[in-house]
Amino acid sequence: MKSVTENNHAFWYDEQLLKEPVEKAFDAEYWHITGKVIGSATGRGTTWFVQTETVAAALRHYRRGGIFGKLVADSYWFSGWEKTRSYQEFRLLQQLRESGVNVPRPIAARAIRTGFTYKADLISEKVANARDLVAILQQTPLYTEMYQKIGREIRKMHDAQVNHTDLNIHNILIDEQQQVWIIDFDKCYQQSGDNWKQGNLERLKRSFIKEVGKCDISWLESDWQPLLEGYQSKR
């Protein structure tokens, strides 16, 4: 990881993955002008999918949610470069990959300080030919072995002592090779002990139940058991 701090900007990036000028890579207009935008997704803001020289990537600007987010859309209290959300997520993704967890490769992170606050962005690899569990389950049920694979991937994440504070079925993807991926690690962190892990699993189960009513996904209470079996099995 290369780190550059100049004026009120800080950049961290993987020189093997980012060949474009890091100062321009976080500007969506740069990718539009060069004709490298390959798609987009809308959530709290727009995530731009771009084709870098090395890989397809996702460019995301950090935005707040909830009522407070309507007042302060994308500014955060500054307490050190390495405490910024972008740096924290960049490093966490690196650590997860080193632990063998299927997460997107982090490409670059940026933070811009203005007085006591900062704004931040992250570029990570786009998981190729993958859909989240909601999109898949709206069309077809999953088989038992896939739920077991999902459980095993979550267990790998927990064995790396990473607390995914927003573990839900929008943040679990399956690609065309039937590999399971976990995404969106903003505000997530490494935590010692085991007491918090059950809470992660319960949150995930609630998201299955919620989406049954909201999006009419193909999921039954009995589908939870093979996921738990995969989680509890030894790798």
Salt bridges, closest charged atoms under 4 A:
GLU15 OE2 - LYS2 NZ 3.88
ASP74 OD2 - HIS61 NE2 2.74
ASP74 OD1 - LYS119 NZ 3.57
GLU89 OE2 - ARG60 NH2 2.83
ASP121 OD2 - HIS61 ND1 2.72
ASP121 OD1 - ARG110 NH2 2.97
GLU125 OE1 - ARG105 NE 2.64
ASP132 OD2 - HIS170 ND1 3.68
GLU153 OE2 - LYS156 NZ 3.08
ASP159 OD1 - ARG155 NE 3.00
ASP159 OD2 - ARG235 NH2 3.68
ASP166 OD1 - ARG203 NH2 2.97
ASP186 OD2 - ARG85 NH1 3.18
ASP194 OD1 - LYS197 NZ 2.73
GLU211 OE2 - HIS170 NE2 3.15
GLU221 OE2 - LYS205 NZ 2.74
